[in-house]
């Protein structure tokens, strides 16, 4: 079991030790507040965590330089998460991957062009005329169909499927079970039967893109479905045919984007956002969780709700809706008062 003193922790992360004069407390692990034991060091990146930290049995904490917790020693740093990452790696160092080269248990077309330092693990299938660049890692049971092109340092985790003609930019990572280039969901009804439309396009992924497990990106009808440089796509996201996603977007879990949509740069779509087809989302727009987007979203705006509208409009609507029980009660009281007045008027008319 690895151990380290609190003073050594401060040296490792470049922090300032407080609350332990000699720094001799032994640390045996690093864990978040919820999981920390009396032998662990934990982290708190916000003063609002003070109450949780006070109840935590941890031996010490990594905190920001503005935060001085009560009841336990701490190490103050400029970047809590960077420092804690170093500690976690100290106690649980990442496993080093052995270079396996091209496994004899992989199935590789004779016409494939593969860089000398690429790695292809057992069970992978590489089709005709595929290009695999330097430093690529193709894990077990990946299927790369004919004509795909992978730039340098691409990593495909187990069970990824690339349909024919898919293009992957440098340093992109695709996690297990993702499917790129499947047929788009486009049909015409002819004489009572649904006929699939043309599926002649492909998928093009930019540089430094990360695509989560189980995500699906459909090919274009005639040209490319495009994912811009630096975009990060969470698990179980679905992107339809002909879409053009901009640079450095963040698409969170279970986002669904219908065909022929486009987004600008630095767009954020929170979990379970849904876009109708043929919509444009402007640069730096933010779509809140479960937003059902039916119209184009202007540059820089935040939209929420179902159907999605600008955040301020939704907050006004929700404010009114919360008051509806009171409104209903007041209306009923007015109705009763009107009935009473009507009875009084009718009584006077009868007396006359």
C-alpha positions as CSV (number, residue, x, y, z in Angstrom):
1,X,0.0,0.0,0.0
2,X,1.4,3.4,-0.9
3,X,1.6,6.0,1.8
4,X,2.7,9.7,1.7
5,X,2.9,12.3,4.5
6,X,0.9,15.5,4.3
7,X,4.0,17.5,3.8
8,X,5.0,15.3,0.9
9,X,1.5,15.9,-0.5
10,X,2.0,19.6,-0.4
11,X,5.3,19.2,-2.2
12,X,3.8,16.9,-4.8
13,X,1.0,19.3,-5.7
14,X,2.8,22.6,-5.2
15,X,0.5,23.7,-2.4
16,X,0.6,25.4,1.0
17,X,0.2,23.2,4.1
18,X,-1.9,24.5,7.1
19,X,-3.3,22.9,10.2
20,X,-0.5,20.3,10.7
21,X,2.7,21.9,12.0
22,X,5.0,19.0,11.1
23,X,3.1,17.6,8.2
24,X,3.6,14.0,9.4
25,X,0.0,12.8,9.0
26,X,0.1,9.7,6.8
27,X,-2.1,9.6,3.7
28,X,-3.0,6.3,2.2
29,X,-5.5,7.3,-0.5
30,X,-7.4,10.1,-2.3
31,X,-11.2,10.1,-2.4
32,X,-14.1,12.5,-2.9
33,X,-16.0,13.7,0.2
34,X,-18.7,11.1,-0.1
35,X,-16.2,8.2,-0.1
36,X,-13.2,9.4,2.0
37,X,-12.1,7.5,5.1
38,X,-9.9,8.6,8.0
39,X,-6.8,7.6,6.0
40,X,-7.7,9.6,2.8
41,X,-7.2,13.1,1.6
42,X,-10.2,14.6,-0.1
43,X,-11.0,17.8,-2.1
44,X,-13.3,20.8,-1.8
45,X,-13.3,23.2,-4.7
46,X,-16.0,25.5,-3.2
47,X,-16.6,27.1,0.2
48,X,-20.2,25.9,0.0
49,X,-18.8,22.4,0.7
50,X,-17.7,23.5,4.2
51,X,-20.6,21.7,5.9
52,X,-20.0,18.4,4.1
53,X,-16.3,18.7,4.7
54,X,-16.9,19.1,8.4
55,X,-18.8,15.8,8.5
56,X,-16.2,14.0,6.4
57,X,-13.8,11.7,8.3
58,X,-10.9,12.4,5.9
59,X,-7.5,13.1,7.3
60,X,-7.0,16.3,5.2
61,X,-8.3,18.2,2.2
62,X,-7.1,19.9,-0.9
63,X,-8.8,23.3,-1.1
64,X,-8.7,26.6,-2.9
65,X,-6.6,29.4,-1.5
66,X,-9.7,31.3,-0.4
67,X,-11.1,28.4,1.7
68,X,-9.9,27.6,5.2
69,X,-11.9,24.6,6.5
70,X,-12.4,23.9,10.2
71,X,-11.5,20.7,12.0
72,X,-8.9,19.2,9.7
73,X,-5.5,20.1,8.0
74,X,-5.6,21.4,4.4
75,X,-3.3,22.0,1.5
76,X,-4.2,25.2,-0.4
77,X,-3.6,25.2,-4.2
78,X,-4.5,27.4,-7.2
79,X,-6.2,24.5,-9.1
80,X,-7.9,22.0,-6.9
81,X,-8.8,19.5,-9.6
82,X,-5.3,19.5,-11.2
83,X,-3.7,18.9,-7.8
84,X,-6.2,16.1,-6.9
85,X,-5.6,14.5,-10.2
86,X,-1.9,14.2,-9.4
87,X,-2.7,12.6,-6.1
88,X,-5.2,10.0,-7.6
89,X,-2.5,9.1,-10.2
90,X,0.0,8.7,-7.4
91,X,-2.2,6.2,-5.5
92,X,-3.7,4.6,-8.6
93,X,-1.3,5.1,-11.5
94,X,-2.8,4.4,-15.0
95,X,-1.9,1.0,-16.4
96,X,0.7,1.3,-19.1
97,X,-0.5,-0.1,-22.4
98,X,1.8,-2.6,-24.0
99,X,2.6,-2.0,-27.7
100,X,0.9,-4.9,-29.5
101,X,1.5,-4.0,-33.1
102,X,-0.9,-5.7,-35.4
103,X,-2.4,-8.8,-33.8
104,X,-2.4,-12.0,-36.0
105,X,-6.0,-12.4,-34.7
106,X,-7.1,-9.2,-36.5
107,X,-8.8,-9.5,-39.9
108,X,-7.1,-7.0,-42.2
109,X,-7.6,-6.4,-45.9
110,X,-4.5,-6.7,-48.1
111,X,-5.4,-3.3,-49.6
112,X,-5.4,-1.5,-46.2
113,X,-2.6,1.0,-45.6
114,X,-1.5,1.0,-42.0
115,X,1.2,3.1,-40.3
116,X,4.1,1.1,-38.9
117,X,3.5,2.1,-35.3
118,X,-0.3,1.6,-35.4
119,X,-1.8,-1.0,-33.0
120,X,-4.6,-3.3,-34.0
121,X,-5.9,-5.7,-31.3
122,X,-7.4,-9.2,-31.7
123,X,-10.8,-9.4,-33.4
124,X,-10.6,-6.1,-35.2
125,X,-11.8,-6.0,-38.8
126,X,-10.2,-3.6,-41.3
127,X,-11.8,-3.4,-44.7
128,X,-10.5,-2.7,-48.2
129,X,-8.6,0.6,-48.9
130,X,-8.7,1.7,-45.3
131,X,-6.0,4.2,-44.2
132,X,-4.8,4.1,-40.6
133,X,-2.4,6.8,-39.5
134,X,0.6,6.9,-37.2
135,X,0.0,6.1,-33.6
136,X,-3.6,4.9,-34.0
137,X,-4.9,2.3,-31.5
138,X,-7.7,0.0,-32.7
139,X,-9.1,-2.1,-29.9
140,X,-10.6,-5.5,-30.0
141,X,-13.7,-6.2,-32.1
142,X,-13.7,-2.8,-33.9
143,X,-15.1,-2.9,-37.4
144,X,-13.7,-0.4,-40.0
145,X,-15.4,-0.8,-43.3
146,X,-14.0,-0.1,-46.7
147,X,-12.6,3.3,-47.6
148,X,-12.3,4.8,-44.1
149,X,-9.5,7.1,-43.3
150,X,-8.0,7.6,-39.8
151,X,-5.5,10.4,-39.2
152,X,-2.7,10.1,-36.7
153,X,-3.3,9.1,-33.0
154,X,-6.9,8.1,-33.4
155,X,-8.1,5.7,-30.7
156,X,-11.1,3.4,-31.3
157,X,-12.3,1.5,-28.2
158,X,-13.9,-2.0,-28.4
159,X,-16.9,-2.6,-30.6
160,X,-16.8,0.7,-32.4
161,X,-18.2,0.5,-36.0
162,X,-17.2,2.7,-38.8
163,X,-19.3,2.3,-41.9
164,X,-17.6,2.8,-45.3
165,X,-16.0,6.1,-46.1
166,X,-15.9,7.5,-42.6
167,X,-13.1,10.1,-42.0
168,X,-11.6,10.6,-38.5
169,X,-9.4,13.6,-37.8
170,X,-6.2,13.5,-35.7
171,X,-6.2,12.7,-32.0
172,X,-9.9,11.9,-31.9
173,X,-11.2,9.3,-29.5
174,X,-14.3,7.1,-30.0
175,X,-15.6,5.0,-27.1
176,X,-17.0,1.6,-27.1
177,X,-20.1,0.7,-29.1
178,X,-20.3,4.0,-31.0
179,X,-21.6,3.7,-34.6
180,X,-20.5,6.2,-37.3
181,X,-21.9,6.2,-40.8
182,X,-25.1,4.2,-40.4
183,X,-27.9,4.9,-42.8
184,X,-29.9,8.1,-42.1
185,X,-33.6,7.8,-41.2
186,X,-35.0,9.1,-44.4
187,X,-37.9,7.5,-46.2
188,X,-40.5,8.2,-48.9
189,X,-43.9,6.7,-49.0
190,X,-44.5,5.2,-52.5
191,X,-47.7,3.3,-53.2
192,X,-48.2,2.6,-49.5
193,X,-44.7,1.4,-48.9
194,X,-41.8,3.2,-47.1
195,X,-38.8,3.4,-49.4
196,X,-35.4,4.3,-48.0
197,X,-33.9,7.4,-49.6
198,X,-30.3,7.7,-51.0
199,X,-27.5,6.8,-48.5
200,X,-24.6,7.9,-50.6
201,X,-22.8,10.2,-48.1
202,X,-20.4,9.6,-45.2
203,X,-19.4,10.9,-41.8
204,X,-16.4,13.3,-41.3
205,X,-15.0,13.8,-37.8
206,X,-12.6,16.7,-37.1
207,X,-9.5,16.9,-35.0
208,X,-9.5,16.4,-31.2
209,X,-13.1,15.1,-31.1
210,X,-14.3,12.7,-28.4
211,X,-17.4,10.6,-29.0
212,X,-19.0,8.7,-26.1
213,X,-20.0,5.1,-25.7
214,X,-23.1,4.1,-27.7
215,X,-23.3,7.4,-29.6
216,X,-24.6,7.2,-33.2
217,X,-23.9,9.6,-36.1
218,X,-25.6,8.9,-39.4
219,X,-24.1,9.4,-42.8
220,X,-25.2,12.2,-45.1
221,X,-27.7,11.7,-47.9
222,X,-25.2,12.7,-50.7
223,X,-22.4,14.4,-48.8
224,X,-21.0,14.5,-45.3
225,X,-22.4,14.7,-41.8
226,X,-19.7,16.8,-40.1
227,X,-18.5,17.1,-36.5
228,X,-16.2,20.1,-36.0
229,X,-12.8,20.2,-34.4
230,X,-12.7,19.9,-30.6
231,X,-16.3,18.9,-30.1
232,X,-17.0,16.5,-27.2
233,X,-20.0,14.2,-27.5
234,X,-21.3,12.3,-24.5
235,X,-22.6,8.7,-24.3
236,X,-25.8,7.8,-26.1
237,X,-26.1,10.9,-28.3
238,X,-27.8,10.6,-31.7
239,X,-26.9,12.9,-34.6
240,X,-29.0,12.5,-37.7
241,X,-28.0,12.6,-41.4
242,X,-26.6,15.8,-43.1
243,X,-26.0,17.6,-39.7
244,X,-23.1,20.0,-39.4
245,X,-21.9,20.3,-35.8
246,X,-19.6,23.2,-35.1
247,X,-16.2,23.4,-33.3
248,X,-15.9,22.9,-29.6
249,X,-19.5,22.0,-29.0
250,X,-20.5,20.1,-25.8
251,X,-23.3,17.6,-26.4
252,X,-24.4,15.9,-23.2
253,X,-26.0,12.5,-22.7
254,X,-29.0,11.5,-24.8
255,X,-29.1,14.6,-26.9
256,X,-31.0,13.8,-30.1
257,X,-30.5,15.9,-33.3
258,X,-32.7,15.4,-36.3
259,X,-31.4,15.5,-39.8
260,X,-30.0,18.6,-41.6
261,X,-29.4,20.6,-38.4
262,X,-26.4,22.8,-37.9
263,X,-24.7,24.4,-34.9
264,X,-22.1,27.1,-34.5
265,X,-19.0,27.1,-32.3
266,X,-19.0,26.5,-28.6
267,X,-22.6,25.5,-28.4
268,X,-23.7,23.5,-25.3
269,X,-26.6,21.1,-25.4
270,X,-27.5,19.7,-21.9
271,X,-28.8,16.2,-21.3
272,X,-31.8,15.0,-23.4
273,X,-32.0,18.1,-25.5
274,X,-34.0,17.3,-28.7
275,X,-33.8,19.3,-32.0
276,X,-36.3,19.1,-34.8
277,X,-34.9,18.8,-38.3
278,X,-33.4,21.6,-40.4
279,X,-32.7,23.9,-37.5
280,X,-29.7,26.3,-36.9
281,X,-28.2,26.9,-33.5
282,X,-26.0,30.0,-33.2
283,X,-22.5,30.3,-31.8
284,X,-22.2,30.0,-28.0
285,X,-25.9,29.1,-27.6
286,X,-26.9,27.1,-24.5
287,X,-29.8,24.6,-24.6
288,X,-31.0,23.5,-21.1
289,X,-31.7,19.9,-20.1
290,X,-34.7,18.4,-21.9
291,X,-35.1,21.4,-24.1
292,X,-37.4,20.6,-27.0
293,X,-36.1,22.9,-29.8
294,X,-38.6,23.7,-32.6
295,X,-37.1,26.9,-34.0
296,X,-33.7,28.4,-34.9
297,X,-31.7,29.6,-31.8
298,X,-29.9,32.9,-32.2
299,X,-26.2,33.5,-31.3
300,X,-25.4,33.5,-27.6
301,X,-28.9,32.8,-26.3
302,X,-29.9,30.3,-23.6
303,X,-33.1,28.4,-24.3
304,X,-35.0,26.0,-22.0
305,X,-38.3,24.2,-21.7
306,X,-40.7,22.2,-23.9
307,X,-41.1,23.7,-26.4
308,X,-37.9,25.6,-25.9
309,X,-38.0,29.4,-25.7
310,X,-35.5,32.0,-24.4
311,X,-34.8,31.4,-20.7
312,X,-36.4,34.6,-19.5
313,X,-39.6,33.8,-21.2
314,X,-39.7,30.4,-19.7
315,X,-39.0,31.7,-16.2
316,X,-41.9,34.2,-16.6
317,X,-44.2,31.4,-17.7
318,X,-43.1,29.1,-14.8
319,X,-43.7,32.0,-12.4
320,X,-47.2,32.4,-13.6
321,X,-47.9,28.7,-13.6
322,X,-46.8,28.5,-9.9
323,X,-49.5,31.1,-9.1
324,X,-52.3,29.3,-11.0
325,X,-53.8,27.7,-7.9
326,X,-54.1,31.1,-6.3
327,X,-55.6,32.6,-9.5
328,X,-58.1,29.7,-9.7
329,X,-59.1,30.4,-6.1
330,X,-59.5,34.1,-6.7
331,X,-61.6,33.5,-9.8
332,X,-63.9,31.2,-7.9
333,X,-64.3,33.8,-5.2
334,X,-65.2,36.4,-7.9
335,X,-67.7,34.0,-9.4
336,X,-69.4,33.5,-6.1
337,X,-69.4,37.3,-5.5
338,X,-71.0,37.8,-8.9
339,X,-73.6,35.2,-8.2
340,X,-74.5,37.0,-4.9
341,X,-74.7,40.4,-6.6
342,X,-76.9,38.9,-9.4
343,X,-79.2,37.5,-6.8
344,X,-79.4,40.9,-5.0
345,X,-80.2,42.6,-8.3
346,X,-82.8,40.0,-9.2
347,X,-84.4,40.3,-5.7
348,X,-84.7,44.1,-6.0
349,X,-86.2,43.8,-9.5
350,X,-88.8,41.3,-8.2
351,X,-89.7,43.7,-5.3
352,X,-90.2,46.6,-7.7
